[in-house]
């Protein structure tokens, strides 16, 4: 099931199950590239109710919103952002590394770039 289709209880159950394995980072993916910035923020807030550790996101660019969703995620406490050179990836691809670096620098959304 894709993350935009998960209910609050689905997210809660998933996060609590994942926590039992004691991971260092919890990642979620927009596998079909159907999220927007607001929905990304809502999902992060739901996850954060049950997960306080490091979090990452993997976005796809089906609707041309991969970078926008990555920025939204960073503004909402996500530390790990997947990106690929020229956005290479399945379908229309992922967040483009080149654009992500420029955006993160312009918005001061970076640590050691």
MMTF fields as JSON, N, C-alpha, C and O atoms, coordinates in Angstrom:
{
  "mmtfVersion": "1.0.0",
  "mmtfProducer": "UNKNOWN",
  "numBonds": 451,
  "numAtoms": 452,
  "numGroups": 113,
  "numChains": 1,
  "numModels": 1,
  "chainsPerModel": [1],
  "groupsPerChain": [113],
  "chainIdList": ["A"],
  "bondAtomList": [4, 2, 8, 6, 12, 10, 16, 14, 20, 18, 24, 22, 28, 26, 32, 30, 36, 34, 40, 38, 44, 42, 48, 46, 52, 50, 56, 54, 60, 58, 64, 62, 68, 66, 72, 70, 76, 74, 80, 78, 84, 82, 88, 86, 92, 90, 96, 94, 100, 98, 104, 102, 108, 106, 112, 110, 116, 114, 120, 118, 124, 122, 128, 126, 132, 130, 136, 134, 140, 138, 144, 142, 148, 146, 152, 150, 156, 154, 160, 158, 164, 162, 168, 166, 172, 170, 176, 174, 180, 178, 184, 182, 188, 186, 192, 190, 196, 194, 200, 198, 204, 202, 208, 206, 212, 210, 216, 214, 220, 218, 224, 222, 228, 226, 232, 230, 236, 234, 240, 238, 244, 242, 248, 246, 252, 250, 256, 254, 260, 258, 264, 262, 268, 266, 272, 270, 276, 274, 280, 278, 284, 282, 288, 286, 292, 290, 296, 294, 300, 298, 304, 302, 308, 306, 312, 310, 316, 314, 320, 318, 324, 322, 328, 326, 332, 330, 336, 334, 340, 338, 344, 342, 348, 346, 352, 350, 356, 354, 360, 358, 364, 362, 368, 366, 372, 370, 376, 374, 380, 378, 384, 382, 388, 386, 392, 390, 396, 394, 400, 398, 404, 402, 408, 406, 412, 410, 416, 414, 420, 418, 424, 422, 428, 426, 432, 430, 436, 434, 440, 438, 444, 442, 448, 446],
  "bondOrderList": [1, 1, 1, 1, 1, 1, 1, 1, 1, 1, 1, 1, 1, 1, 1, 1, 1, 1, 1, 1, 1, 1, 1, 1, 1, 1, 1, 1, 1, 1, 1, 1, 1, 1, 1, 1, 1, 1, 1, 1, 1, 1, 1, 1, 1, 1, 1, 1, 1, 1, 1, 1, 1, 1, 1, 1, 1, 1, 1, 1, 1, 1, 1, 1, 1, 1, 1, 1, 1, 1, 1, 1, 1, 1, 1, 1, 1, 1, 1, 1, 1, 1, 1, 1, 1, 1, 1, 1, 1, 1, 1, 1, 1, 1, 1, 1, 1, 1, 1, 1, 1, 1, 1, 1, 1, 1, 1, 1, 1, 1, 1, 1],
  "groupList": [{"groupName": "UNK", "atomNameList": ["N", "CA", "C", "O"], "elementList": ["N", "C", "C", "O"], "formalChargeList": [0, 0, 0, 0], "bondAtomList": [1, 0, 2, 1, 3, 2], "bondOrderList": [1, 1, 2], "singleLetterCode": "X", "chemCompType": "L-PEPTIDE LINKING"}],
  "groupTypeList": [0, 0, 0, 0, 0, 0, 0, 0, 0, 0, 0, 0, 0, 0, 0, 0, 0, 0, 0, 0, 0, 0, 0, 0, 0, 0, 0, 0, 0, 0, 0, 0, 0, 0, 0, 0, 0, 0, 0, 0, 0, 0, 0, 0, 0, 0, 0, 0, 0, 0, 0, 0, 0, 0, 0, 0, 0, 0, 0, 0, 0, 0, 0, 0, 0, 0, 0, 0, 0, 0, 0, 0, 0, 0, 0, 0, 0, 0, 0, 0, 0, 0, 0, 0, 0, 0, 0, 0, 0, 0, 0, 0, 0, 0, 0, 0, 0, 0, 0, 0, 0, 0, 0, 0, 0, 0, 0, 0, 0, 0, 0, 0, 0],
  "groupIdList": [1, 2, 3, 4, 5, 6, 7, 8, 9, 10, 11, 12, 13, 14, 15, 16, 17, 18, 19, 20, 21, 22, 23, 24, 25, 26, 27, 28, 29, 30, 31, 32, 33, 34, 35, 36, 37, 38, 39, 40, 41, 42, 43, 44, 45, 46, 47, 48, 49, 50, 51, 52, 53, 54, 55, 56, 57, 58, 59, 60, 61, 62, 63, 64, 65, 66, 67, 68, 69, 70, 71, 72, 73, 74, 75, 76, 77, 78, 79, 80, 81, 82, 83, 84, 85, 86, 87, 88, 89, 90, 91, 92, 93, 94, 95, 96, 97, 98, 99, 100, 101, 102, 103, 104, 105, 106, 107, 108, 109, 110, 111, 112, 113],
  "secStructList": [7, 7, 4, 4, 4, 7, 7, 2, 2, 2, 2, 2, 2, 2, 2, 2, 2, 2, 2, 6, 6, 7, 7, 1, 3, 3, 3, 3, 3, 3, 6, 6, 1, 7, 7, 7, 2, 2, 2, 2, 2, 2, 2, 2, 2, 2, 2, 2, 6, 6, 7, 7, 1, 3, 3, 3, 3, 3, 3, 5, 7, 6, 6, 1, 7, 2, 2, 2, 2, 2, 2, 2, 2, 2, 2, 6, 6, 7, 7, 3, 3, 7, 7, 5, 4, 4, 4, 7, 1, 1, 6, 6, 7, 5, 7, 5, 2, 2, 2, 2, 2, 2, 2, 2, 2, 2, 6, 6, 7, 7, 1, 7, 7],
  "xCoordList": [0.848, 0.0, 0.895, 1.94, 0.503, 1.266, 0.981, -0.132, 1.977, 1.827, 0.67, 0.054, 0.323, -0.827, -2.156, -3.127, -2.185, -3.411, -3.522, -4.558, -2.462, -2.476, -3.294, -3.241, -4.041, -4.799, -3.843, -2.707, -4.324, -3.552, -3.174, -2.03, -4.126, -3.853, -2.845, -2.034, -2.88, -1.884, -0.484, 0.458, -0.36, 0.942, 1.405, 2.562, 0.518, 0.862, 1.362, 2.423, 0.594, 0.977, 2.315, 3.153, 2.516, 3.762, 4.959, 5.977, 4.833, 5.943, 6.255, 7.425, 5.236, 5.476, 6.133, 6.973, 5.758, 6.373, 7.835, 8.708, 8.087, 9.453, 10.331, 11.486, 9.788, 10.553, 11.097, 12.172, 10.365, 10.798, 12.119, 12.845, 12.437, 13.683, 14.864, 16.005, 14.584, 15.589, 16.444, 17.672, 15.801, 16.586, 17.21, 16.762, 18.233, 18.852, 18.048, 17.993, 17.431, 16.688, 15.392, 15.37, 14.327, 13.063, 12.841, 12.766, 12.739, 12.512, 11.085, 10.506, 10.512, 9.268, 9.42, 10.219, 8.646, 8.78, 7.458, 6.387, 7.566, 6.448, 6.656, 7.057, 6.382, 6.732, 6.083, 6.652, 4.909, 4.226, 4.308, 3.728, 5.012, 5.152, 3.837, 3.62, 2.958, 1.619, 1.43, 0.348, 2.484, 2.366, 2.546, 3.071, 2.095, 2.436, 3.026, 3.086, 3.46, 4.135, 3.25, 3.724, 1.981, 1.078, 0.872, 0.915, 0.65, 0.436, 1.719, 1.665, 2.871, 4.152, 4.268, 4.639, 3.949, 3.995, 3.036, 3.394, 1.838, 0.857, 1.361, 1.201, 1.96, 2.479, 3.613, 3.675, 4.505, 5.614, 5.082, 5.577, 4.093, 3.52, 2.926, 3.059, 2.28, 1.718, 2.837, 2.767, 3.857, 4.977, 5.658, 6.005, 5.851, 6.557, 5.839, 6.461, 4.564, 3.862, 4.408, 4.287, 5.007, 5.466, 6.959, 7.513, 7.616, 9.035, 9.749, 9.413, 10.738, 11.483, 12.887, 13.579, 13.31, 14.667, 14.818, 13.924, 15.963, 16.241, 15.23, 14.767, 14.905, 13.932, 14.423, 15.115, 14.045, 14.402, 13.207, 12.194, 13.346, 12.284, 12.89, 13.983, 12.16, 12.525, 11.354, 10.256, 11.584, 10.492, 10.647, 11.756, 9.518, 9.486, 8.837, 8.069, 9.156, 8.801, 7.648, 7.599, 6.733, 5.627, 4.83, 4.385, 4.646, 3.869, 4.775, 4.293, 6.075, 7.007, 7.161, 7.521, 6.894, 6.914, 7.961, 7.94, 8.867, 9.859, 10.702, 10.887, 11.212, 12.03, 11.192, 11.626, 10.007, 9.106, 8.826, 8.821, 8.595, 8.315, 9.551, 9.444, 10.715, 11.963, 12.188, 12.587, 11.935, 12.074, 11.069, 11.42, 9.834, 8.817, 9.246, 9.07, 9.807, 10.264, 11.372, 11.349, 12.329, 13.425, 12.912, 13.404, 11.933, 11.358, 10.572, 10.241, 10.28, 9.48, 10.252, 9.69, 11.519, 12.369, 12.948, 13.494, 12.845, 13.448, 14.894, 15.156, 15.826, 17.249, 17.849, 18.863, 17.247, 17.807, 16.911, 15.721, 17.492, 16.769, 17.47, 18.667, 16.732, 17.303, 17.255, 16.28, 18.307, 18.347, 19.259, 20.146, 19.034, 19.871, 20.331, 19.633, 21.511, 22.045, 21.068, 20.67, 20.693, 19.696, 18.334, 17.478, 18.133, 16.851, 16.657, 15.539, 17.746, 17.609, 16.903, 17.262, 15.898, 15.158, 13.961, 13.738, 13.205, 12.029, 11.04, 10.873, 10.403, 9.4, 10.025, 11.085, 9.382, 9.921, 11.096, 11.646, 11.479, 12.68, 12.433, 11.318, 13.538, 13.569, 13.921, 14.016, 14.111, 14.624, 15.98, 16.826, 16.176, 17.435, 18.465, 18.228, 19.605, 20.656, 21.072, 21.243, 21.232, 21.716, 20.775, 21.228, 19.482, 18.501, 18.359, 18.155, 18.47, 18.345, 19.453, 19.185, 20.684, 21.801, 21.581, 21.776, 21.179, 20.936, 19.806, 19.94, 18.713, 17.57, 17.934, 17.621, 18.599, 18.927, 19.878, 19.755, 20.815, 21.72, 20.956, 21.149, 20.101, 19.327, 18.404, 18.2, 17.854, 16.908, 17.577, 16.905, 18.903, 19.65, 19.174, 19.141, 18.805, 18.337, 19.452, 19.245, 20.584, 21.686, 22.555, 22.436, 23.404, 24.308, 25.734, 26.369, 26.242, 27.646, 27.817, 28.725, 26.977, 27.124, 28.17, 28.446],
  "yCoordList": [-1.175, 0.0, 1.241, 1.25, 2.259, 3.499, 4.38, 4.369, 5.142, 5.911, 6.9, 7.095, 7.541, 8.463, 7.757, 8.391, 6.455, 5.69, 5.131, 4.578, 5.273, 4.714, 5.588, 6.817, 4.936, 5.649, 5.996, 5.523, 6.82, 7.152, 5.87, 5.716, 4.957, 3.701, 2.836, 2.161, 2.842, 2.097, 2.637, 1.873, 3.962, 4.588, 4.267, 3.899, 4.402, 4.105, 2.668, 2.431, 1.714, 0.303, 0.045, -0.684, 0.642, 0.438, 0.983, 0.305, 2.207, 2.828, 2.045, 1.808, 1.641, 0.885, -0.466, -0.932, -1.079, -2.349, -2.136, -2.923, -1.073, -0.755, -0.444, -0.866, 0.293, 0.661, -0.565, -0.509, -1.659, -2.882, -3.409, -4.114, -3.075, -3.542, -2.619, -2.916, -1.51, -0.538, 0.005, -0.059, 0.533, 1.096, 2.442, 3.099, 2.826, 4.134, 5.242, 6.371, 4.904, 5.884, 5.24, 4.061, 6.005, 5.552, 6.34, 7.568, 5.631, 6.225, 5.977, 4.94, 6.917, 6.63, 7.096, 7.984, 6.492, 6.762, 7.198, 6.71, 8.116, 8.5, 7.728, 8.293, 6.453, 5.539, 5.873, 5.595, 6.462, 6.791, 8.282, 8.729, 9.044, 10.47, 11.215, 12.152, 10.812, 11.408, 12.399, 12.965, 12.615, 13.555, 14.995, 15.257, 15.922, 17.33, 17.773, 16.98, 19.031, 19.502, 19.375, 18.963, 19.72, 19.671, 18.235, 17.969, 17.317, 15.911, 15.315, 14.51, 15.716, 15.275, 15.705, 14.909, 16.965, 17.497, 16.735, 16.418, 16.443, 15.724, 14.323, 13.876, 13.647, 12.299, 12.355, 11.528, 13.32, 13.46, 13.706, 13.112, 14.564, 14.845, 13.588, 13.374, 12.762, 11.508, 10.566, 9.971, 10.435, 9.556, 10.058, 9.261, 11.365, 11.952, 11.738, 11.855, 11.431, 11.118, 9.847, 9.651, 8.989, 7.682, 7.456, 6.484, 8.332, 8.177, 9.496, 10.511, 9.486, 10.708, 10.716, 11.732, 9.6, 9.506, 10.122, 10.812, 9.861, 10.36, 9.809, 8.673, 10.648, 10.234, 10.663, 11.67, 9.867, 10.164, 10.008, 9.408, 10.565, 10.481, 10.155, 10.608, 9.373, 9.021, 9.446, 8.903, 10.407, 10.935, 10.579, 10.403, 10.478, 10.294, 11.524, 12.232, 11.762, 13.025, 12.912, 13.665, 11.991, 11.781, 13.039, 13.255, 13.873, 15.106, 16.339, 17.462, 16.13, 17.25, 17.872, 19.045, 17.104, 17.652, 17.005, 17.217, 16.226, 15.54, 16.529, 16.345, 17.56, 18.543, 19.316, 19.523, 19.743, 20.455, 19.613, 20.133, 18.321, 17.436, 17.219, 17.088, 17.18, 17.056, 18.293, 18.178, 19.462, 20.707, 20.734, 21.087, 20.364, 20.312, 19.366, 19.666, 18.226, 17.251, 17.847, 17.694, 18.518, 19.114, 20.181, 20.303, 20.949, 21.987, 21.377, 22.063, 20.09, 19.405, 18.278, 17.219, 18.495, 17.658, 16.403, 15.553, 16.263, 15.105, 15.459, 16.468, 14.612, 14.896, 14.244, 14.719, 13.173, 12.402, 12.55, 12.24, 13.026, 13.236, 12.441, 12.615, 11.571, 10.862, 11.755, 12.474, 11.704, 12.425, 11.638, 10.911, 11.789, 11.106, 12.106, 13.078, 11.863, 12.72, 12.743, 11.692, 13.906, 14.174, 13.554, 13.46, 13.135, 12.546, 11.132, 10.617, 10.487, 9.127, 8.219, 8.155, 7.522, 6.594, 6.054, 6.396, 5.219, 4.598, 5.666, 6.701, 5.398, 6.33, 7.682, 7.762, 8.75, 10.09, 10.448, 11.544, 9.548, 9.757, 10.278, 10.267, 10.74, 11.162, 12.646, 13.348, 13.103, 14.455, 14.548, 13.668, 15.608, 15.812, 16.416, 17.46, 15.749, 16.207, 17.641, 18.449, 17.954, 19.279, 20.383, 21.407, 20.181, 21.181, 21.22, 22.281, 20.042, 19.975, 20.781, 21.543, 20.624, 21.36, 22.864, 23.607, 23.311, 24.745, 25.244, 26.29, 24.517, 24.923, 24.952, 25.911, 23.899, 23.82, 24.945, 25.498, 25.287, 26.404, 27.719, 28.546, 27.919, 29.163, 29.337, 30.458, 28.263, 28.326, 28.065, 27.96, 27.959, 27.663, 26.366, 26.239, 25.405, 24.098, 23.067, 22.035, 23.335, 22.41, 22.445, 23.343, 21.475, 21.41, 21.605, 22.605, 20.678, 20.727, 20.649, 19.971, 21.318, 21.298, 22.298, 22.44],
  "zCoordList": [0.0, 0.0, 0.0, 0.651, -0.706, -0.792, 0.419, 0.944, 0.868, 2.11, 2.081, 3.129, 0.961, 1.012, 1.301, 1.713, 1.081, 1.294, 2.714, 3.084, 3.506, 4.863, 5.807, 5.746, 6.668, 7.696, 8.851, 8.899, 9.762, 10.952, 11.7, 12.127, 11.859, 12.566, 11.828, 12.463, 10.492, 9.706, 9.979, 10.189, 9.972, 10.217, 11.635, 11.84, 12.609, 13.997, 14.141, 14.717, 13.618, 13.724, 13.045, 13.575, 11.874, 11.131, 11.902, 12.039, 12.404, 13.133, 14.4, 14.702, 15.141, 16.371, 16.077, 16.847, 14.985, 14.591, 14.19, 14.555, 13.442, 13.016, 14.226, 14.277, 15.206, 16.405, 17.133, 17.729, 17.085, 17.774, 17.224, 17.926, 15.975, 15.368, 15.697, 15.345, 16.369, 16.8, 15.654, 15.709, 14.625, 13.511, 13.906, 14.845, 13.181, 13.393, 12.723, 13.211, 11.606, 10.804, 10.336, 9.984, 10.333, 9.767, 8.473, 8.488, 7.381, 6.069, 5.629, 5.953, 4.893, 4.194, 2.763, 2.466, 1.882, 0.449, -0.157, 0.206, -1.078, -1.94, -3.241, -4.258, -3.186, -4.281, -5.62, -6.675, -5.581, -6.837, -7.164, -8.153, -6.355, -6.617, -6.561, -7.329, -5.661, -5.603, -4.461, -4.303, -3.657, -2.539, -3.004, -4.086, -2.156, -2.313, -0.972, -0.033, -0.876, 0.333, 1.569, 2.628, 1.448, 2.603, 3.078, 4.279, 2.156, 2.524, 3.115, 4.045, 2.567, 3.114, 4.568, 5.43, 4.839, 6.201, 7.121, 8.255, 6.65, 7.469, 7.833, 8.969, 6.877, 7.132, 8.147, 9.057, 7.996, 8.938, 10.352, 11.309, 10.487, 11.813, 12.434, 13.639, 11.636, 12.157, 12.599, 13.675, 11.773, 12.121, 13.391, 14.263, 13.502, 14.648, 15.979, 17.036, 15.948, 17.191, 17.829, 19.038, 17.017, 17.496, 17.279, 17.793, 16.53, 16.2, 16.449, 15.839, 17.347, 17.676, 17.077, 17.138, 16.502, 15.966, 14.587, 14.098, 13.966, 12.619, 11.631, 11.741, 10.667, 9.658, 8.277, 8.127, 7.271, 5.894, 4.979, 5.342, 3.771, 2.771, 1.406, 1.064, 0.655, -0.719, -1.601, -1.481, -2.478, -3.298, -4.766, -5.271, -5.433, -6.889, -7.504, -6.852, -8.765, -9.408, -10.407, -11.379, -10.179, -11.111, -11.392, -12.519, -10.377, -10.546, -10.513, -10.366, -10.648, -10.626, -9.254, -9.147, -8.187, -6.826, -5.921, -4.709, -6.487, -5.655, -4.861, -3.658, -5.495, -4.793, -3.782, -2.648, -4.177, -3.263, -2.017, -0.9, -2.21, -1.075, -0.215, 1.004, -0.835, -0.078, 0.788, 1.946, 0.232, 0.993, 2.143, 3.269, 1.862, 2.907, 4.023, 5.204, 3.642, 4.637, 5.508, 6.729, 4.893, 5.667, 6.619, 7.741, 6.185, 7.046, 8.207, 9.175, 8.097, 9.109, 9.776, 10.055, 10.03, 10.881, 10.231, 10.934, 8.917, 8.243, 7.888, 7.233, 8.33, 8.14, 6.901, 6.389, 6.414, 5.304, 4.08, 4.129, 2.985, 1.734, 0.646, 0.421, -0.028, -1.167, -2.393, -2.614, -3.183, -4.453, -5.395, -4.948, -6.686, -7.664, -8.718, -9.01, -9.287, -10.334, -11.499, -12.002, -11.915, -12.97, -12.66, -13.54, -11.416, -11.036, -11.536, -11.524, -11.98, -12.525, -11.539, -10.363, -12.029, -11.193, -11.953, -13.114, -11.292, -11.895, -12.36, -11.716, -13.468, -14.002, -14.272, -14.892, -13.814, -14.046, -13.143, -13.249, -12.269, -11.475, -10.074, -9.553, -9.486, -8.084, -7.987, -8.994, -6.751, -6.546, -7.241, -7.086, -7.998, -8.709, -7.756, -7.148, -7.636, -6.734, -7.036, -6.123, -8.316, -8.709, -8.23, -7.719, -8.391, -7.978, -6.455, -5.864, -5.832, -4.376, -3.705, -2.776, -4.16, -3.563, -3.694, -2.731, -4.872, -5.075, -4.173, -3.539, -4.11, -3.279, -1.81, -1.104, -1.348, 0.065, 0.46, 1.553, -0.402, -0.108, -0.105, 0.786, -1.081, -1.164, 0.03, 0.497, 0.521, 1.634, 2.974, 4.001, 2.963, 4.19, 4.824, 6.047, 3.983, 4.451, 4.265, 3.627, 4.799, 4.639, 5.894, 6.728, 6.004, 7.141, 6.66, 6.998, 5.886, 5.479, 3.961, 3.481, 3.216, 1.744, 1.324, 0.133]
}
